Amino acid sequence: MASAILTFALPLYFLIHTGNATLLGTVLTISTIPQVLASPLGGVIGDRFSKRKLMAGANIISAIFATIYLIVAGRLDFVPTLIVFLLLIESTVALIGPAQEAAIPSLVPENDLMRANSINFLLSIFSGVGSPIIAGLIMERHGLGPVLFIAIGLFLIAGVVNSFVGFPKVVQEDSPKNIFAILWNDLLAGFVFVMKKSKVHRKIILSLTLYNMILWPIIGIFLPVVVTHYFQFGESVNGIIRGVVIFGASFGVIVGDKLGDKANVFQLRKITLYSGVTLIPAILPFLFFGANGFSLVLLVTALFVVWTLFTVHVLIIWTYIGRETPFEHMSKVFAVTTAISAAGPIFSNQMYGWMMDIFIDSPYIVLIVIVLALGLVAMFTNIKKGNEISIF
């Protein structure tokens, strides 16, 4: 919840105060870099050392960073201060991400893995739904300060809760005593497993990277810019709309649970194609009605369905990795997956910001580009039976 509050509130606060979508894209691009750099490091630490201490410590450090930002925000230059704070928060979140993802396979029997992942996603979704709504309502009335206080409290609570979680110990193979050599060897082992020893891992990670590249900036850039500048709504409506869209992910959890083993890696192509087709009905109202309430309702409805499909997509990949990865490599493989897939939005955030500045009065053009991009990814994702996925 703390992370969801900050990732909603800070970029929106920046957009409202600068009105510059291209600069917002630049800020989000820079803030995404820690996911690529810190995730592999977190994966190694999660495998080699204590997952419990890593998760508890990172949450408490996040609370400290938020406290420092709260103190210095009004005294230093706005843009660089916000960028540094986002970098620090994203770094701690990325650091514990692989350990959190690897925690479920280490605690849950393999047959229950899809259901356990679904429950985990569901809890994350509810926090993702409630957090922007709460943050938007508070920001519109009281500014950013109270939102930061809430995030600090939540980080501290999370740190205390994580400190009581117990994980089974895994004996790693003998390794060099030098900590840097350990980190390098472990990162290399995780990367080699993903890229060379497991063809399917490599292919599904590429699929996830392309999918993330297209869809994630919709939430971070396209939606707040359209709601704020095209439809002329403030923070509270932004928060409600974002919450509604993310709530679509809860239906993705239900769909994934109902499909069971039918929700497998061979369905990724269909999911990508359906994601593009779903957005087509949202394009037409912009052409005929412009900034009308009907246009906004159809857009939110379409994105609701897209986030349902997005969740099924991620659930399939996360479950496959949890089932097919040796336990001693679990955190490292999740780290490599997170790092590589996070690289997609680094390139696309900037492009979305640029497009939104140019086509702010014609958002349907951006939607058309998104539909075409998803169609291309689906076209070149050739799924075959026999445990083989061929992309390009």
C-alpha positions in Angstrom: 0.0 0.0 0.0 2.8 2.4 0.8 4.5 1.8 -2.5 1.2 2.1 -4.4 0.4 5.4 -2.7 3.8 6.9 -3.6 3.9 5.6 -7.2 0.5 7.2 -7.7 0.8 10.4 -5.7 4.3 11.6 -6.7 4.0 11.4 -10.5 0.5 13.0 -10.4 1.8 15.7 -8.1 4.6 16.3 -10.5 2.3 16.4 -13.6 -0.1 18.9 -11.9 2.7 21.2 -10.9 4.6 21.1 -14.2 2.0 20.3 -16.8 4.7 18.6 -18.9 4.0 15.1 -20.0 7.4 14.7 -21.7 9.2 15.7 -18.5 6.9 13.2 -16.6 8.0 10.5 -19.0 11.6 11.4 -18.3 11.1 11.3 -14.6 9.4 7.9 -14.8 12.1 6.6 -17.1 14.8 7.5 -14.6 12.8 6.1 -11.7 12.5 2.8 -13.5 16.2 2.2 -13.7 16.6 0.9 -10.1 14.3 -2.0 -11.0 16.8 -3.1 -13.5 19.8 -2.6 -11.3 18.6 -3.4 -7.8 16.4 -6.4 -8.6 19.3 -8.7 -9.4 21.1 -7.6 -6.3 18.0 -8.3 -4.2 17.7 -11.7 -5.8 21.2 -12.7 -4.8 20.7 -11.4 -1.2 17.4 -13.2 -1.0 19.0 -16.5 -2.0 22.2 -16.1 0.0 21.0 -14.4 3.2 17.9 -13.8 5.2 14.8 -12.9 3.2 13.1 -11.9 6.4 15.9 -9.3 7.3 16.0 -8.1 3.7 12.3 -7.3 3.5 12.0 -5.9 7.0 15.1 -3.7 6.6 14.1 -2.4 3.2 10.7 -1.3 4.4 12.1 0.5 7.4 14.7 2.2 5.1 11.9 3.3 2.8 10.2 4.9 5.8 13.4 6.8 6.6 13.7 8.0 2.9 10.1 9.3 3.0 10.7 11.1 6.2 13.8 12.8 4.8 11.9 13.8 1.7 9.1 15.2 3.8 11.6 17.4 5.7 13.6 18.7 2.7 10.9 18.9 0.0 10.0 22.5 0.5 13.6 23.7 0.9 15.3 22.2 -2.3 14.6 22.4 -6.0 11.4 20.5 -6.8 12.3 18.4 -9.8 15.7 17.0 -8.8 14.5 16.3 -5.2 11.5 14.3 -6.5 13.7 12.3 -8.9 16.2 11.4 -6.1 13.3 10.4 -3.8 11.7 8.2 -6.5 15.0 6.6 -7.3 15.6 5.8 -3.6 12.1 4.4 -3.1 12.1 2.4 -6.3 15.5 1.0 -5.3 14.3 -0.4 -2.0 11.1 -1.8 -3.6 13.1 -3.4 -6.4 15.6 -4.8 -3.8 12.9 -6.8 -1.9 10.8 -7.7 -5.0 12.6 -10.9 -5.9 12.6 -12.1 -2.3 8.9 -11.5 -2.0 8.1 -13.3 -5.3 10.3 -16.2 -4.3 8.8 -16.4 -0.8 5.6 -18.0 -2.0 7.2 -21.0 -3.8 9.4 -21.6 -0.8 6.4 -21.7 1.6 3.7 -23.3 -0.5 3.4 -26.8 -2.1 3.7 -26.9 -5.9 0.1 -28.0 -6.5 -1.2 -24.9 -4.6 1.2 -22.5 -6.3 -1.3 -20.9 -8.7 -3.8 -20.4 -6.0 -1.2 -19.0 -3.6 0.0 -16.6 -6.3 -3.7 -15.6 -6.9 -4.2 -14.8 -3.3 -1.0 -12.8 -3.2 -2.0 -10.9 -6.3 -5.5 -10.3 -4.9 -4.1 -8.7 -1.7 -1.8 -6.6 -3.9 -4.7 -5.6 -6.1 -6.8 -4.5 -3.2 -4.0 -2.3 -1.9 -3.4 -1.0 -5.4 -7.1 -0.1 -5.7 -7.6 1.5 -2.3 -4.2 3.4 -2.3 -4.7 5.8 -5.2 -8.3 6.5 -4.2 -7.2 7.4 -0.6 -4.2 9.3 -1.9 -6.2 11.3 -4.5 -8.9 12.3 -2.0 -6.3 13.4 0.5 -4.1 15.2 -2.0 -7.0 17.3 -3.4 -7.9 18.6 0.0 -4.7 18.6 2.0 -1.8 18.3 -0.3 1.1 15.8 -0.5 2.2 16.0 3.2 -0.5 13.8 4.8 0.0 11.2 2.0 3.7 10.9 2.9 2.8 10.5 6.6 0.5 7.6 5.7 3.2 6.0 3.5 5.8 6.3 6.3 3.4 4.6 8.7 2.6 1.8 6.3 6.3 1.1 5.6 7.0 0.9 9.3 4.1 -1.6 9.8 5.3 -3.7 6.9 8.8 -3.8 8.3 7.6 -5.0 11.7 5.3 -7.7 10.1 8.1 -9.0 7.8 10.4 -9.3 10.8 8.2 -12.2 12.1 8.1 -14.2 8.9 10.1 -17.5 8.9 11.6 -19.1 5.7 13.2 -22.5 5.2 16.9 -22.4 5.1 18.6 -23.5 1.8 22.2 -24.7 1.8 24.0 -23.0 -1.1 26.9 -24.5 -2.9 30.4 -23.5 -1.8 31.3 -20.0 -3.0 34.0 -17.4 -2.7 34.3 -15.6 0.6 34.5 -12.3 -1.1 31.0 -10.7 -1.0 31.5 -9.1 -4.4 32.6 -12.4 -5.9 29.5 -14.1 -4.4 27.2 -11.5 -5.9 28.8 -11.7 -9.3 28.8 -15.5 -9.4 25.2 -15.7 -8.2 24.0 -13.1 -10.7 25.8 -14.9 -13.5 24.3 -18.2 -12.4 20.7 -16.8 -12.5 21.3 -15.1 -15.9 22.8 -18.2 -17.4 19.9 -20.3 -16.2 17.4 -18.0 -17.7 19.2 -17.3 -21.0 20.9 -20.6 -21.7 19.6 -23.5 -19.7 15.9 -22.8 -20.0 14.6 -21.9 -23.4 11.1 -21.4 -22.2 12.2 -19.1 -19.4 14.0 -16.9 -21.9 11.0 -16.8 -24.3 8.4 -15.9 -21.7 10.6 -13.2 -20.2 10.9 -11.6 -23.6 7.1 -11.8 -24.0 6.6 -10.1 -20.6 9.1 -7.4 -21.4 7.3 -6.4 -24.6 3.9 -6.6 -22.9 5.2 -4.4 -20.0 6.7 -2.0 -22.5 3.3 -1.3 -24.0 0.9 -1.5 -21.1 2.7 -0.1 -18.0 3.0 3.5 -19.3 -0.8 3.6 -19.8 -1.2 3.7 -16.0 1.8 5.9 -15.3 1.5 8.5 -18.1 -1.4 8.1 -20.6 -4.2 7.8 -18.0 -3.2 10.7 -15.6 -2.4 13.0 -18.6 -5.8 12.3 -20.3 -7.8 12.6 -17.1 -6.0 15.8 -15.9 -5.5 17.7 -19.1 -8.1 16.3 -21.6 -11.0 15.7 -19.3 -10.0 18.4 -16.8 -10.3 16.4 -13.6 -8.3 16.7 -10.4 -6.5 14.3 -8.0 -9.6 12.6 -6.5 -11.0 11.6 -9.9 -7.6 10.5 -11.0 -7.3 8.3 -7.9 -10.8 6.8 -8.3 -10.2 6.0 -12.0 -6.8 4.5 -11.4 -8.4 2.4 -8.6 -11.2 1.2 -10.9 -8.7 0.2 -13.6 -6.5 -1.7 -11.2 -9.5 -3.4 -9.7 -9.8 -5.2 -13.1 -6.8 -7.2 -12.0 -8.9 -8.9 -9.3 -11.0 -10.4 -12.1 -7.7 -11.6 -13.6 -7.0 -13.5 -10.4 -10.5 -15.1 -10.6 -10.0 -16.0 -14.2 -6.6 -17.5 -13.6 -7.9 -19.5 -10.6 -10.9 -20.8 -12.6 -8.7 -21.8 -15.6 -6.2 -23.6 -13.5 -3.8 -25.5 -15.7 -5.5 -24.2 -18.8 -3.9 -20.8 -18.0 -0.5 -21.8 -19.2 2.3 -20.2 -21.3 0.7 -21.3 -24.5 -2.1 -18.8 -24.0 0.2 -15.7 -23.9 -0.3 -14.9 -27.6 -4.1 -14.9 -27.2 -3.9 -12.7 -24.1 -1.7 -10.2 -25.9 -4.1 -10.1 -28.9 -7.2 -9.7 -26.8 -5.6 -6.8 -24.9 -5.3 -4.9 -28.1 -8.8 -5.8 -29.4 -10.3 -4.6 -26.1 -9.0 -1.1 -26.6 -10.6 -0.6 -30.0 -14.1 0.3 -28.6 -12.5 3.0 -26.5 -11.1 4.7 -29.6 -14.4 5.5 -31.4 -16.0 7.8 -28.7 -12.9 10.1 -28.8 -13.5 10.5 -32.5 -17.2 11.2 -32.3 -17.8 12.7 -28.9 -14.5 14.2 -27.8 -14.0 15.0 -24.0 -17.4 13.5 -23.2 -18.4 11.5 -20.1 -19.2 8.6 -22.4 -15.7 8.6 -23.8 -14.2 8.4 -20.3 -16.5 5.6 -19.2 -15.6 3.5 -22.3 -11.9 4.2 -21.8 -12.0 3.1 -18.2 -14.1 0.0 -19.0 -11.6 -1.0 -21.7 -8.6 -0.5 -19.4 -10.4 -2.4 -16.7 -10.6 -5.4 -19.0 -7.0 -4.9 -20.2 -5.8 -5.1 -16.6 -7.8 -8.3 -16.1 -5.8 -9.8 -19.1 -2.6 -8.3 -17.9 -3.0 -10.0 -14.5 -3.6 -13.4 -16.1 -0.5 -12.9 -18.3 1.7 -12.1 -15.2 0.1 -14.9 -13.1 0.9 -17.5 -15.8 4.6 -16.4 -16.1 5.1 -16.1 -12.3 3.5 -19.5 -11.7 5.6 -21.2 -14.4 8.8 -19.7 -13.0 7.8 -20.8 -9.5 7.2 -24.4 -10.7 10.1 -24.9 -13.1 13.0 -23.1 -11.4 15.3 -24.9 -8.9 14.8 -23.6 -5.4 18.4 -22.5 -5.0 18.0 -20.2 -8.0 14.5 -19.0 -7.3 15.2 -15.5 -6.1 17.9 -14.9 -8.7 15.6 -16.0 -11.5 12.8 -13.8 -10.3 15.3 -11.0 -10.0 16.6 -11.5 -13.6 12.9 -11.7 -14.8 12.0 -8.5 -13.0 15.1 -6.7 -14.2 14.7 -7.6 -17.8 11.0 -7.0 -18.0 11.4 -3.7 -16.2 13.7 -2.6 -19.0 10.8 -2.3 -21.4 9.1 0.7 -19.7 12.5 2.5 -19.5 12.3 2.9 -23.3 8.5 3.4 -23.6 7.9 5.8 -20.8 9.8 8.6 -22.6 7.9 7.8 -25.8 4.5 7.9 -24.1 5.4 11.3 -22.6 6.4 12.6 -25.9 3.3 11.3 -27.7 1.0 12.7 -25.0 2.4 16.2 -25.3 1.9 16.1 -29.1 -1.5 14.4 -29.1 -3.0 15.7 -25.9 -6.1 16.9 -27.9 -6.3 13.6 -29.8 -5.7 10.8 -27.3 -7.3 8.3 -29.7 -4.1 8.5 -31.9 -2.1 7.1 -28.9 -4.7 4.4 -28.4 -4.4 3.4 -32.0 -0.6 3.1 -31.7 -1.0 1.0 -28.6 -3.5 -1.4 -30.4 -1.1 -1.7 -33.3 1.9 -2.4 -31.0 0.0 -5.1 -29.1 -1.0 -6.7 -32.5 2.6 -6.8 -33.6 3.7 -8.4 -30.4 0.9 -11.0 -30.6 1.7 -11.7 -34.3 5.4 -12.4 -33.6 4.7 -14.5 -30.5 4.4 -17.9 -32.0 3.2 -20.4 -29.4 3.7 -24.1 -30.1 2.7 -27.2 -28.2 5.5 -29.4 -26.9 6.8 -26.9 -24.3 8.2 -24.5 -26.9 7.5 -20.9 -27.4 9.1 -19.1 -30.3 9.1 -15.3 -30.4 10.3 -13.8 -33.7 
